[in-house]
Amino acid sequence: MLSLFGKKKWKPDWVWNSPGVIWRFILSESDLLVIENREKEKKQVSFSAIRLSDGKTVWEGVRLADSWFAGMETVVGDRVYLHGYLDPKLPEHAGVYALNLSDGQLLWYHPDLAFYHAGPDTVWVYDPHHPDRLFTELDPQTGHSRRKLDPGNPEPDLARRSEPDFPGFLTARFPDKCLPGQDGFDLMSSWITTFSPGLETAFGLDILDLGTTVLIGFHVLENQNRRYDLVQADPLRARITRQTTLSTQLTGQAGDLFLVRDGILLTVKERNQLAGFRLTDSQ
């Protein structure tokens, strides 16, 4: 395997290991992020929460009654919203479960309703068994019904359009895809090949420009193998300073492998680890 930098390997400040595959994670508006872990062999889904700042586990091992057909909807305020499925053979969600973000305790649930949207003060749900979407407004703290809406009431749709689905991601920064021929591609590709002559990249570059530092993610093709590397570059000196490999087991394009929030570069490594890197030069 070609090495980009030898001694300039980038080591994370913290690493968190999932009991299975990290299916998805959602940032809260606080320092916590919630993770959906899937263990295919055991047919189990569990949920965990860790701190973004240091990767410490806050709670883990939370499961619903159906330990496989379950997933995560969103995290809003101090609530984590989970779902079940209407039918194991269908993708439609059914069941609304609210956890306390701070400790993972189940606070309330409605097994016969489906989640639609959650805001800071309201949760909108509907009856998935009814041909028309009959909405109900719930109190996010107690799960109690406040009112049932008449058919055609636009309030849930208006709330969904005006309020973010994932408010914890609003202050996060994500990379932009840069393809051959686009501005910056040749320049940043030259930085990479300067340190690793003959390196063959594919699918373009994933670039996150933070001003005083630039993060560049890219696929590397070696024979029949494909990996995904991430480098940190100094744009003033036009050189790469550090490198890490996020995945060596890719079968297709990688997505959502890194982001930055609160000075922490958060990455998914090998599908079963989260790793945090402190960016002293990031804004």
Backbone as JSON, one array per atom type, in Angstrom:
{
  "sequence": "MLSLFGKKKWKPDWVWNSPGVIWRFILSESDLLVIENREKEKKQVSFSAIRLSDGKTVWEGVRLADSWFAGMETVVGDRVYLHGYLDPKLPEHAGVYALNLSDGQLLWYHPDLAFYHAGPDTVWVYDPHHPDRLFTELDPQTGHSRRKLDPGNPEPDLARRSEPDFPGFLTARFPDKCLPGQDGFDLMSSWITTFSPGLETAFGLDILDLGTTVLIGFHVLENQNRRYDLVQADPLRARITRQTTLSTQLTGQAGDLFLVRDGILLTVKERNQLAGFRLTDSQ",
  "N": [[0.84, -1.2, 0.0], [0.54, 2.2, -0.84], [2.11, 4.85, 0.91], [1.24, 7.97, 2.13], [2.61, 9.85, 3.77], [4.35, 8.72, 5.62], [5.88, 9.43, 8.46], [4.03, 11.38, 9.05], [1.52, 10.6, 9.84], [-1.81, 10.99, 10.86], [-3.09, 11.06, 13.98], [-5.99, 10.34, 15.85], [-7.58, 12.3, 18.45], [-9.41, 11.09, 20.04], [-11.11, 7.92, 20.05], [-14.01, 6.06, 19.39], [-15.57, 2.96, 19.76], [-17.91, 1.04, 18.03], [-20.4, -1.45, 18.85], [-21.24, -2.77, 16.62], [-21.97, -2.03, 13.3], [-21.73, 1.38, 12.46], [-24.55, 2.76, 11.73], [-25.82, 5.19, 11.46], [-25.31, 8.54, 12.69], [-26.33, 11.22, 14.81], [-25.96, 14.58, 15.49], [-26.53, 16.36, 18.46], [-27.88, 19.47, 19.78], [-26.31, 20.1, 21.85], [-23.27, 19.01, 23.45], [-23.45, 16.35, 22.9], [-23.65, 13.41, 20.82], [-25.71, 11.1, 19.1], [-25.84, 7.65, 18.38], [-26.66, 5.16, 16.04], [-26.35, 1.8, 16.16], [-25.75, -1.17, 14.37], [-25.9, -4.64, 14.54], [-25.48, -7.08, 12.49], [-25.22, -9.9, 12.49], [-26.31, -10.67, 14.94], [-28.78, -9.61, 14.67], [-29.53, -7.16, 15.88], [-30.26, -3.88, 17.0], [-28.87, -1.12, 18.52], [-28.62, 1.81, 20.58], [-26.53, 4.58, 21.28], [-24.89, 7.2, 23.14], [-22.44, 9.71, 22.94], [-19.85, 12.05, 23.93], [-19.03, 14.79, 21.94], [-16.76, 16.34, 22.33], [-14.79, 14.79, 23.67], [-15.23, 12.1, 23.13], [-16.21, 10.38, 25.08], [-18.3, 7.84, 26.42], [-21.67, 8.36, 27.17], [-24.15, 7.13, 27.5], [-25.28, 3.8, 26.66], [-26.23, 0.82, 24.78], [-29.02, 0.91, 24.55], [-32.14, -0.39, 23.64], [-35.05, -1.11, 21.65], [-38.23, -2.83, 22.03], [-38.6, -4.48, 19.78], [-35.81, -5.62, 18.63], [-34.48, -5.38, 16.21], [-35.91, -4.28, 14.0], [-35.89, -1.28, 14.05], [-35.09, 2.21, 14.41], [-33.49, 5.47, 14.16], [-34.97, 8.64, 14.34], [-34.56, 11.53, 14.8], [-32.78, 14.09, 16.66], [-33.77, 16.45, 18.88], [-33.55, 19.28, 20.83], [-33.71, 18.21, 24.14], [-34.46, 15.64, 23.56], [-34.46, 12.39, 22.12], [-35.57, 10.85, 19.26], [-36.98, 7.84, 18.28], [-37.91, 5.12, 16.07], [-40.12, 2.44, 15.04], [-41.17, -0.09, 12.69], [-43.81, -0.25, 10.31], [-44.3, -2.64, 9.05], [-42.19, -5.45, 8.86], [-41.45, -6.01, 6.23], [-41.81, -3.7, 4.88], [-40.76, -0.31, 4.23], [-41.95, 1.72, 5.66], [-42.25, 3.82, 8.48], [-43.32, 3.23, 11.86], [-44.59, 3.76, 15.1], [-43.53, 5.74, 17.76], [-40.95, 6.8, 19.74], [-39.61, 8.32, 22.56], [-36.61, 9.3, 23.93], [-34.71, 10.35, 26.78], [-32.21, 12.64, 26.27], [-29.97, 13.0, 27.92], [-29.58, 10.68, 29.49], [-30.56, 8.45, 28.14], [-32.92, 7.21, 28.85], [-36.15, 5.79, 28.34], [-38.85, 7.85, 27.84], [-41.47, 8.28, 26.92], [-43.9, 6.73, 24.73], [-45.59, 5.96, 21.64], [-46.9, 3.4, 20.22], [-48.64, 3.02, 18.07], [-48.62, 5.18, 16.41], [-47.0, 7.37, 13.99], [-43.95, 9.07, 13.38], [-43.57, 12.46, 12.31], [-42.56, 15.16, 12.39], [-40.41, 17.04, 14.54], [-40.23, 19.82, 16.62], [-38.82, 22.42, 18.73], [-40.81, 22.73, 20.66], [-42.95, 21.14, 20.02], [-44.25, 18.02, 18.84], [-45.06, 16.41, 15.89], [-47.22, 13.92, 14.86], [-48.69, 11.08, 13.13], [-51.39, 8.89, 12.1], [-50.43, 5.9, 10.89], [-51.97, 3.88, 9.89], [-54.21, 4.84, 8.75], [-55.82, 5.89, 5.74], [-55.72, 8.6, 5.08], [-53.55, 11.19, 6.17], [-53.85, 11.75, 9.35], [-53.18, 14.09, 11.57], [-51.66, 14.54, 14.79], [-50.9, 16.64, 17.5], [-48.27, 16.52, 19.77], [-47.01, 16.85, 23.13], [-43.63, 17.38, 23.62], [-42.3, 16.86, 26.0], [-43.88, 15.22, 27.63], [-45.29, 13.53, 25.95], [-47.99, 13.6, 25.78], [-51.15, 14.03, 24.16], [-51.98, 17.01, 22.59], [-53.77, 18.09, 20.75], [-55.92, 17.04, 18.08], [-55.68, 17.26, 14.61], [-57.68, 18.58, 11.96], [-58.34, 16.98, 8.79], [-56.15, 17.98, 6.16], [-55.14, 20.23, 7.42], [-52.56, 22.62, 7.42], [-50.51, 22.98, 9.26], [-48.51, 21.01, 10.29], [-46.93, 20.59, 7.96], [-46.03, 23.19, 7.46], [-44.5, 23.63, 9.74], [-42.53, 21.71, 9.36], [-41.23, 22.71, 7.13], [-40.23, 25.11, 8.04], [-38.71, 24.66, 10.3], [-35.63, 23.14, 11.3], [-34.83, 19.74, 10.48], [-32.75, 18.41, 11.69], [-31.39, 19.92, 14.02], [-28.93, 19.97, 15.37], [-26.98, 19.74, 13.45], [-26.77, 22.17, 12.23], [-24.72, 24.0, 12.8], [-22.56, 22.6, 12.0], [-19.93, 21.82, 9.66], [-19.58, 20.71, 6.36], [-17.91, 18.73, 3.82], [-17.4, 19.77, 0.38], [-18.05, 18.41, -2.82], [-15.58, 18.12, -5.26], [-14.87, 17.98, -8.57], [-12.91, 16.7, -11.38], [-11.74, 19.31, -13.45], [-13.12, 21.32, -12.18], [-12.86, 24.33, -10.18], [-9.99, 24.46, -8.18], [-9.49, 21.73, -8.13], [-7.25, 20.71, -9.64], [-5.13, 22.02, -8.35], [-5.22, 21.1, -5.65], [-5.04, 18.39, -6.07], [-2.46, 18.27, -6.99], [-1.03, 18.83, -4.68], [-1.44, 16.47, -3.29], [-0.27, 14.47, -4.97], [2.34, 15.34, -4.97], [3.35, 14.51, -2.54], [2.91, 11.84, -2.68], [3.87, 10.34, -5.18], [2.46, 8.99, -8.13], [0.11, 8.15, -7.02], [-3.21, 7.1, -7.42], [-6.25, 8.59, -7.65], [-9.87, 8.61, -7.28], [-13.27, 9.42, -8.23], [-13.25, 12.13, -7.67], [-12.59, 14.91, -5.37], [-13.23, 15.47, -1.9], [-13.76, 18.37, -0.36], [-13.14, 20.49, 2.34], [-12.94, 23.64, 3.19], [-11.5, 25.49, 5.61], [-10.38, 27.91, 5.89], [-7.75, 28.73, 7.36], [-6.87, 26.19, 7.28], [-7.21, 23.28, 5.24], [-9.27, 20.54, 4.57], [-9.09, 17.48, 2.92], [-10.66, 14.86, 1.38], [-10.44, 11.68, -0.22], [-10.75, 8.99, -2.63], [-8.71, 6.14, -3.04], [-7.28, 4.11, -5.47], [-6.05, 0.88, -5.68], [-4.87, -1.72, -7.33], [-7.32, -4.1, -7.04], [-8.39, -3.03, -4.83], [-9.88, -0.53, -2.72], [-9.63, 2.44, -0.99], [-10.25, 5.05, 1.45], [-8.92, 8.11, 2.04], [-7.97, 10.82, 4.21], [-6.75, 14.08, 4.35], [-4.95, 16.8, 5.88], [-4.34, 20.07, 4.91], [-2.11, 22.84, 4.49], [-2.97, 25.81, 3.27], [-1.56, 28.19, 2.85], [1.12, 27.51, 2.73], [0.91, 25.73, 0.76], [0.91, 22.91, 0.99], [0.57, 19.52, 2.17], [-0.04, 18.48, 5.48], [-0.82, 16.45, 7.32], [-2.11, 13.06, 7.49], [-4.71, 10.56, 7.36], [-6.24, 7.33, 7.21], [-9.54, 6.55, 6.47], [-11.15, 4.47, 5.62], [-10.67, 1.13, 4.53], [-12.13, -0.69, 3.22], [-13.91, -0.19, 1.15], [-16.58, -0.54, -1.17], [-17.92, 0.99, -2.89], [-18.69, 4.44, -3.57], [-17.7, 6.63, -0.96], [-19.51, 8.29, 1.59], [-20.48, 11.01, 3.71], [-18.38, 10.82, 5.59], [-16.85, 12.57, 7.06], [-16.95, 15.56, 9.07], [-17.01, 18.88, 10.5], [-17.34, 20.35, 13.65], [-17.52, 22.71, 16.25], [-14.74, 22.96, 16.47], [-13.87, 20.35, 16.28], [-12.9, 17.72, 14.26], [-14.87, 15.29, 13.06], [-14.99, 11.92, 12.3], [-15.89, 8.93, 10.5], [-14.56, 5.78, 10.84], [-13.67, 2.91, 9.15], [-16.28, 2.03, 9.28], [-17.06, 1.14, 11.79], [-16.09, 2.7, 13.81], [-15.95, 5.83, 15.49], [-14.08, 8.77, 15.24], [-12.34, 11.48, 16.7], [-10.74, 14.52, 15.95], [-8.89, 17.19, 17.1], [-8.95, 20.42, 15.85], [-6.77, 22.78, 15.79], [-6.35, 24.96, 14.19], [-8.78, 25.51, 13.05], [-11.83, 27.34, 12.51]],
  "CA": [[0.0, 0.0, 0.0], [1.29, 3.45, -0.88], [1.98, 5.7, 2.1], [1.32, 9.38, 1.76], [3.5, 10.7, 4.52], [5.24, 8.07, 6.55], [5.82, 9.9, 9.84], [3.01, 12.41, 9.22], [0.21, 10.0, 10.06], [-2.67, 11.82, 11.71], [-3.71, 10.24, 15.0], [-7.13, 11.02, 16.47], [-7.52, 12.59, 19.89], [-10.22, 10.06, 20.69], [-11.75, 6.91, 19.19], [-15.12, 5.33, 20.02], [-15.83, 1.72, 19.03], [-19.3, 0.58, 18.0], [-20.54, -2.91, 18.95], [-21.55, -3.3, 15.29], [-21.72, -1.04, 12.25], [-22.34, 2.68, 12.7], [-25.52, 2.94, 10.66], [-25.93, 6.63, 11.34], [-25.19, 9.28, 13.94], [-26.99, 12.53, 14.75], [-25.47, 15.55, 16.46], [-27.51, 17.15, 19.2], [-27.5, 20.88, 19.88], [-25.33, 20.18, 22.93], [-22.01, 18.33, 23.14], [-23.68, 14.92, 22.7], [-24.15, 12.87, 19.56], [-26.38, 9.82, 19.31], [-25.39, 6.71, 17.36], [-27.43, 3.94, 15.78], [-25.44, 0.68, 15.91], [-26.43, -2.37, 13.86], [-25.14, -5.89, 14.57], [-26.23, -7.89, 11.54], [-25.23, -11.31, 12.86], [-27.21, -10.83, 16.08], [-30.05, -8.96, 14.36], [-29.79, -6.24, 16.98], [-29.99, -2.46, 16.86], [-28.76, -0.45, 19.81], [-28.37, 3.25, 20.49], [-25.54, 5.07, 22.23], [-24.6, 8.63, 23.09], [-21.09, 10.05, 23.38], [-19.55, 13.47, 23.89], [-18.23, 15.2, 20.79], [-15.5, 16.95, 22.75], [-13.76, 13.84, 24.08], [-15.58, 10.74, 22.75], [-16.6, 9.56, 26.22], [-19.65, 7.29, 26.37], [-22.6, 8.88, 28.16], [-25.01, 5.96, 27.72], [-25.17, 2.84, 25.57], [-27.0, -0.41, 24.91], [-30.47, 1.13, 24.57], [-32.83, -1.12, 22.58], [-36.5, -1.17, 21.71], [-38.75, -4.2, 22.19], [-38.16, -5.15, 18.55], [-34.39, -5.26, 18.68], [-33.88, -5.27, 14.88], [-36.66, -3.36, 13.15], [-35.96, -0.01, 14.77], [-34.13, 3.18, 13.9], [-33.47, 6.79, 14.77], [-35.58, 9.71, 13.54], [-33.84, 12.78, 14.94], [-32.51, 14.57, 18.02], [-34.18, 17.85, 18.98], [-33.53, 19.69, 22.23], [-33.26, 17.15, 25.05], [-35.16, 14.42, 23.22], [-34.03, 11.52, 21.02], [-36.79, 10.21, 18.74], [-36.75, 6.58, 17.59], [-39.08, 4.58, 15.37], [-40.18, 1.06, 14.6], [-41.63, -0.2, 11.31], [-45.2, -0.7, 10.16], [-44.21, -4.05, 8.68], [-40.78, -5.75, 8.57], [-41.21, -6.07, 4.8], [-42.06, -2.39, 4.3], [-39.88, 0.71, 4.82], [-42.69, 2.77, 6.35], [-42.04, 3.85, 9.92], [-44.48, 3.22, 12.76], [-44.11, 3.78, 16.47], [-42.75, 6.93, 18.13], [-40.34, 6.56, 21.04], [-38.82, 9.48, 22.97], [-35.62, 9.06, 24.97], [-34.05, 11.5, 27.38], [-30.88, 12.74, 25.68], [-28.9, 12.98, 28.91], [-29.31, 9.36, 30.06], [-31.07, 7.37, 27.29], [-34.12, 6.59, 29.41], [-37.39, 5.93, 27.58], [-39.75, 8.74, 28.56], [-42.84, 8.0, 26.48], [-43.96, 6.14, 23.39], [-46.89, 5.72, 21.02], [-46.6, 2.34, 19.25], [-49.57, 3.0, 16.94], [-48.5, 6.42, 15.64], [-45.77, 7.51, 13.22], [-43.29, 10.37, 13.52], [-43.55, 13.32, 11.13], [-41.6, 16.25, 12.6], [-40.28, 17.53, 15.91], [-39.64, 21.13, 16.84], [-38.43, 22.59, 20.13], [-41.96, 22.73, 21.58], [-44.06, 20.34, 19.49], [-43.98, 16.84, 18.01], [-46.18, 16.1, 15.01], [-47.31, 12.5, 14.53], [-49.9, 10.75, 12.38], [-51.84, 7.5, 12.15], [-49.98, 5.25, 9.65], [-52.96, 2.89, 9.46], [-55.33, 5.55, 8.12], [-55.47, 6.29, 4.36], [-55.38, 10.02, 5.12], [-52.67, 11.5, 7.28], [-54.55, 12.47, 10.41], [-52.09, 14.52, 12.44], [-51.86, 14.86, 16.2], [-49.82, 17.41, 18.12], [-47.87, 15.98, 21.07], [-46.08, 17.58, 23.99], [-42.38, 16.61, 23.58], [-41.84, 16.5, 27.33], [-44.7, 14.17, 28.23], [-45.91, 12.68, 24.95], [-49.44, 13.72, 25.83], [-51.79, 14.65, 23.0], [-52.52, 18.36, 22.79], [-54.95, 18.25, 19.9], [-55.96, 16.32, 16.81], [-55.92, 18.21, 13.53], [-58.6, 18.21, 10.89], [-57.65, 16.65, 7.53], [-55.77, 19.12, 5.34], [-54.53, 21.31, 8.19], [-51.2, 22.75, 6.92], [-49.54, 23.28, 10.32], [-47.34, 20.13, 10.33], [-46.07, 20.85, 6.81], [-45.4, 24.49, 7.66], [-43.46, 23.44, 10.75], [-41.44, 20.93, 8.77], [-40.5, 23.55, 6.19], [-39.63, 26.27, 8.71], [-37.82, 24.23, 11.38], [-34.68, 22.13, 10.82], [-35.06, 18.36, 10.91], [-31.62, 18.0, 12.52], [-30.81, 21.21, 14.42], [-27.55, 19.83, 15.81], [-26.07, 19.82, 12.3], [-26.8, 23.5, 11.64], [-23.43, 24.66, 12.97], [-21.5, 21.73, 11.48], [-19.49, 22.12, 8.29], [-19.41, 19.49, 5.59], [-17.1, 18.93, 2.61], [-18.02, 19.91, -0.93], [-17.46, 17.56, -3.85], [-14.84, 18.84, -6.3], [-14.6, 17.03, -9.64], [-11.93, 17.17, -12.36], [-12.19, 20.44, -14.25], [-13.66, 22.37, -11.33], [-11.86, 25.16, -9.51], [-9.32, 23.89, -7.02], [-9.2, 20.3, -8.24], [-5.87, 20.47, -10.07], [-4.2, 22.51, -7.32], [-5.18, 20.21, -4.49], [-4.53, 17.09, -6.53], [-1.0, 18.39, -7.07], [-0.51, 18.7, -3.31], [-1.47, 15.05, -2.94], [0.7, 13.7, -5.75], [3.68, 15.76, -4.58], [3.77, 13.71, -1.4], [2.79, 10.43, -3.0], [3.9, 10.22, -6.64], [1.84, 7.81, -8.69], [-1.15, 7.83, -6.37], [-4.37, 7.21, -8.3], [-7.49, 8.89, -6.94], [-11.09, 8.42, -8.08], [-14.52, 10.04, -7.77], [-13.07, 13.52, -7.28], [-12.11, 15.22, -4.03], [-14.18, 16.04, -0.94], [-12.96, 19.47, 0.17], [-13.71, 21.35, 3.38], [-12.03, 24.77, 3.35], [-11.73, 26.16, 6.88], [-9.64, 29.17, 5.89], [-6.33, 28.52, 7.65], [-6.56, 24.79, 7.01], [-8.12, 22.66, 4.27], [-9.38, 19.09, 4.69], [-9.33, 16.88, 1.61], [-10.9, 13.43, 1.4], [-10.39, 11.13, -1.58], [-10.63, 7.55, -2.82], [-7.45, 5.67, -3.61], [-7.42, 2.82, -6.14], [-4.83, 0.07, -5.71], [-5.28, -3.01, -7.86], [-8.77, -4.25, -6.89], [-8.78, -2.49, -3.54], [-10.26, 0.88, -2.7], [-9.65, 2.99, 0.35], [-10.61, 6.47, 1.52], [-7.96, 8.84, 2.87], [-8.27, 12.21, 4.56], [-5.53, 14.83, 4.64], [-5.04, 18.2, 6.28], [-3.4, 20.85, 4.11], [-1.85, 24.24, 4.82], [-3.1, 26.5, 1.99], [-0.56, 29.25, 2.71], [2.37, 26.87, 2.32], [0.57, 24.86, -0.37], [1.41, 21.55, 1.24], [-0.19, 18.67, 3.08], [0.65, 18.34, 6.75], [-1.14, 15.2, 8.03], [-2.97, 12.13, 6.74], [-5.25, 9.39, 8.02], [-7.11, 6.5, 6.38], [-10.84, 6.37, 7.1], [-11.73, 3.17, 5.28], [-9.91, 0.27, 3.61], [-13.05, -1.74, 2.79], [-14.97, 0.41, 0.34], [-17.02, -1.2, -2.4], [-18.48, 2.05, -3.73], [-18.28, 5.76, -3.12], [-17.91, 6.91, 0.45], [-20.23, 9.53, 1.85], [-20.7, 11.38, 5.11], [-17.32, 10.25, 6.41], [-16.26, 13.54, 7.98], [-17.53, 16.89, 9.23], [-16.35, 19.65, 11.56], [-18.18, 21.2, 14.5], [-16.92, 23.12, 17.53], [-13.31, 22.72, 16.45], [-13.59, 18.91, 16.25], [-13.12, 16.96, 13.03], [-15.51, 14.02, 13.39], [-14.88, 11.01, 11.17], [-16.25, 7.52, 10.62], [-13.44, 4.96, 10.39], [-13.94, 1.49, 8.92], [-17.71, 1.79, 9.51], [-17.38, 0.73, 13.16], [-15.45, 3.6, 14.76], [-15.98, 7.27, 15.35], [-12.82, 9.33, 15.71], [-12.35, 12.93, 16.79], [-9.46, 15.19, 15.83], [-9.01, 18.61, 17.44], [-8.37, 21.27, 14.82], [-6.36, 24.02, 16.44], [-6.38, 26.06, 13.23], [-10.12, 25.7, 12.49], [-12.61, 28.42, 13.1]],
  "C": [[0.88, 1.25, 0.0], [1.05, 4.24, 0.4], [2.14, 7.14, 1.68], [2.43, 10.1, 2.48], [4.47, 9.99, 5.45], [5.01, 8.54, 7.97], [4.7, 10.91, 10.08], [1.61, 11.82, 9.34], [-0.55, 10.82, 11.1], [-3.39, 10.92, 12.7], [-4.86, 11.0, 15.66], [-6.89, 11.29, 17.95], [-8.39, 11.63, 20.68], [-10.82, 9.14, 19.64], [-12.84, 6.22, 20.0], [-15.46, 4.14, 19.14], [-17.28, 1.29, 19.16], [-19.34, -0.93, 18.21], [-20.88, -3.56, 17.62], [-21.09, -2.32, 14.23], [-22.41, 0.26, 12.64], [-23.26, 2.98, 11.53], [-25.74, 4.42, 10.38], [-25.64, 7.25, 12.7], [-25.84, 10.65, 13.72], [-26.42, 13.4, 15.85], [-26.65, 16.21, 17.16], [-27.07, 18.61, 19.19], [-26.52, 21.12, 21.01], [-24.06, 19.45, 22.49], [-22.22, 16.85, 22.81], [-24.05, 14.61, 21.26], [-24.65, 11.47, 19.82], [-26.1, 8.92, 18.11], [-26.34, 5.53, 17.27], [-26.46, 2.85, 15.36], [-26.23, -0.53, 15.43], [-25.47, -3.56, 13.86], [-25.91, -6.91, 13.73], [-26.32, -9.34, 11.98], [-26.22, -11.58, 13.99], [-28.61, -10.3, 15.81], [-30.47, -8.03, 15.51], [-29.43, -4.81, 16.57], [-29.92, -1.87, 18.25], [-28.39, 1.01, 19.57], [-27.44, 3.67, 21.61], [-25.42, 6.57, 22.1], [-23.2, 8.86, 23.63], [-20.93, 11.56, 23.31], [-18.68, 13.77, 22.68], [-16.86, 15.67, 21.21], [-14.41, 15.95, 23.08], [-14.08, 12.38, 23.75], [-16.01, 9.84, 23.89], [-18.06, 9.1, 26.09], [-20.49, 7.86, 27.51], [-23.64, 7.82, 28.5], [-24.92, 5.06, 26.49], [-26.09, 1.66, 25.81], [-28.5, -0.24, 24.99], [-31.1, 0.41, 23.38], [-34.33, -0.99, 22.76], [-36.94, -2.63, 21.84], [-38.42, -5.05, 20.97], [-36.72, -4.73, 18.34], [-33.73, -5.15, 17.31], [-34.59, -4.25, 14.0], [-36.94, -2.07, 13.91], [-34.91, 0.92, 14.2], [-34.3, 4.52, 14.59], [-34.07, 7.81, 13.82], [-34.74, 10.98, 13.6], [-33.53, 13.02, 16.41], [-32.83, 16.05, 18.02], [-34.25, 18.22, 20.46], [-32.97, 18.59, 23.1], [-33.96, 15.83, 24.79], [-34.52, 13.71, 22.02], [-35.27, 10.77, 20.55], [-36.41, 8.98, 17.91], [-38.04, 6.11, 16.93], [-38.97, 3.08, 15.23], [-40.62, 1.04, 13.14], [-43.06, -0.73, 11.29], [-45.25, -2.18, 9.86], [-42.75, -4.33, 8.38], [-40.45, -5.78, 7.08], [-41.38, -4.72, 4.11], [-41.18, -1.34, 4.98], [-40.61, 1.75, 5.65], [-42.54, 2.67, 7.86], [-43.36, 3.81, 10.67], [-43.96, 3.06, 14.18], [-43.24, 5.0, 16.7], [-42.26, 6.72, 19.56], [-39.44, 7.74, 21.37], [-37.91, 9.1, 24.13], [-35.14, 10.39, 25.54], [-32.61, 11.54, 26.87], [-29.78, 12.53, 26.71], [-28.58, 11.59, 29.44], [-29.87, 8.18, 29.25], [-32.31, 6.69, 27.81], [-35.33, 6.84, 28.5], [-38.39, 6.73, 28.4], [-41.21, 8.5, 28.2], [-42.8, 7.37, 25.1], [-45.41, 5.98, 22.96], [-46.68, 4.67, 19.93], [-47.48, 2.36, 18.01], [-49.54, 4.28, 16.1], [-47.16, 6.44, 14.91], [-45.25, 8.94, 13.34], [-43.36, 11.15, 12.21], [-42.52, 14.44, 11.28], [-41.58, 16.61, 14.07], [-39.62, 18.9, 15.9], [-39.28, 21.26, 18.31], [-39.59, 22.45, 21.11], [-43.08, 21.8, 21.16], [-43.53, 19.14, 18.73], [-45.24, 16.55, 17.2], [-46.11, 14.62, 14.64], [-48.59, 12.26, 13.73], [-50.2, 9.26, 12.51], [-51.43, 6.8, 10.85], [-50.97, 4.22, 9.11], [-54.12, 3.53, 8.71], [-54.93, 5.99, 6.72], [-55.13, 7.77, 4.24], [-54.46, 10.25, 6.32], [-53.41, 12.37, 8.29], [-53.52, 12.81, 11.48], [-52.57, 14.78, 13.86], [-50.65, 15.64, 16.69], [-49.55, 16.85, 19.51], [-46.98, 16.96, 21.82], [-44.77, 16.79, 24.03], [-41.88, 16.17, 24.95], [-42.59, 15.3, 27.9], [-45.23, 13.16, 27.23], [-47.42, 12.75, 24.93], [-49.97, 14.44, 24.59], [-52.33, 16.02, 23.39], [-53.79, 18.57, 21.99], [-54.8, 17.39, 18.66], [-56.37, 17.31, 15.72], [-56.95, 17.67, 12.55], [-57.81, 17.85, 9.64], [-57.36, 17.91, 6.72], [-55.19, 20.29, 6.1], [-53.05, 21.42, 7.82], [-50.13, 22.91, 8.0], [-48.33, 22.34, 10.35], [-46.38, 20.37, 9.16], [-45.35, 22.18, 6.95], [-44.27, 24.38, 8.68], [-42.25, 22.71, 10.17], [-40.6, 21.77, 7.82], [-39.74, 24.68, 6.9], [-38.65, 25.9, 9.81], [-36.88, 23.14, 10.87], [-35.03, 20.74, 11.33], [-33.98, 17.89, 11.88], [-30.88, 19.25, 12.99], [-29.36, 21.12, 14.88], [-26.53, 19.91, 14.7], [-25.97, 21.23, 11.73], [-25.46, 24.2, 11.72], [-22.26, 23.78, 12.53], [-21.15, 22.14, 10.06], [-19.14, 20.81, 7.6], [-18.56, 19.77, 4.34], [-17.97, 19.11, 1.37], [-17.29, 19.0, -1.92], [-16.81, 18.44, -4.92], [-14.39, 17.82, -7.35], [-13.54, 17.57, -10.59], [-12.52, 18.25, -13.24], [-12.77, 21.57, -13.44], [-12.54, 23.11, -10.62], [-11.3, 24.44, -8.28], [-8.91, 22.44, -7.17], [-7.74, 20.06, -8.6], [-4.87, 20.89, -9.0], [-4.09, 21.52, -6.17], [-4.75, 18.8, -4.86], [-3.01, 17.12, -6.61], [-0.36, 18.3, -5.69], [-0.42, 17.23, -2.92], [-0.38, 14.28, -3.67], [2.13, 14.12, -5.46], [4.21, 14.88, -3.45], [3.64, 12.22, -1.65], [2.74, 10.26, -4.52], [3.27, 8.9, -7.1], [0.54, 7.41, -8.05], [-2.31, 8.07, -7.32], [-5.63, 7.43, -7.48], [-8.68, 8.71, -7.88], [-12.24, 9.16, -7.43], [-14.35, 11.47, -7.3], [-12.56, 13.67, -5.86], [-13.26, 15.76, -3.19], [-13.43, 17.1, -0.15], [-13.76, 20.28, 1.19], [-12.68, 22.44, 3.69], [-12.39, 25.53, 4.62], [-10.94, 27.46, 7.0], [-8.15, 28.94, 6.11], [-5.91, 27.06, 7.48], [-7.61, 24.24, 6.04], [-8.09, 21.15, 4.5], [-9.78, 18.52, 3.34], [-9.5, 15.37, 1.78], [-10.93, 12.9, -0.03], [-10.27, 9.62, -1.55], [-9.3, 7.24, -3.48], [-7.68, 4.28, -4.2], [-6.07, 2.12, -6.18], [-5.21, -1.35, -6.11], [-6.8, -3.12, -7.78], [-9.28, -3.64, -5.58], [-9.08, -1.0, -3.64], [-10.29, 1.34, -1.26], [-10.0, 4.47, 0.29], [-9.68, 7.13, 2.52], [-8.44, 10.26, 3.12], [-6.96, 12.9, 4.92], [-5.87, 16.23, 5.11], [-3.96, 18.96, 5.53], [-3.29, 22.27, 4.64], [-1.92, 25.02, 3.52], [-2.07, 27.6, 1.78], [0.78, 28.69, 2.24], [2.16, 25.91, 1.15], [1.14, 23.45, -0.19], [0.49, 20.83, 2.22], [0.63, 18.45, 4.34], [0.4, 17.01, 7.45], [-2.12, 14.37, 7.21], [-3.48, 11.02, 7.65], [-6.11, 8.62, 7.02], [-8.41, 6.25, 7.13], [-11.46, 5.02, 6.78], [-10.84, 2.43, 4.3], [-10.82, -0.78, 2.99], [-14.18, -1.2, 1.92], [-15.3, -0.44, -0.87], [-17.64, -0.2, -3.36], [-17.99, 3.39, -3.23], [-18.58, 5.92, -1.64], [-18.66, 8.22, 0.6], [-20.39, 9.75, 3.33], [-19.63, 10.8, 6.03], [-16.67, 11.28, 7.32], [-17.02, 14.86, 7.94], [-16.76, 17.58, 10.35], [-17.41, 20.44, 12.32], [-17.44, 21.47, 15.79], [-15.43, 22.78, 17.59], [-12.91, 21.26, 16.45], [-13.88, 18.38, 14.85], [-13.65, 15.59, 13.44], [-15.51, 13.13, 12.16], [-15.42, 9.63, 11.53], [-15.1, 6.71, 10.04], [-13.88, 3.5, 10.31], [-15.36, 1.08, 9.29], [-18.06, 1.41, 10.95], [-16.69, 1.59, 14.22], [-15.81, 5.04, 14.44], [-14.67, 7.8, 15.93], [-12.9, 10.85, 15.68], [-10.94, 13.49, 16.76], [-9.66, 16.67, 16.18], [-8.26, 19.44, 16.4], [-8.02, 22.62, 15.44], [-6.42, 25.21, 15.51], [-7.77, 26.34, 12.7], [-10.84, 26.81, 13.22], [-13.76, 27.84, 13.92]]
}
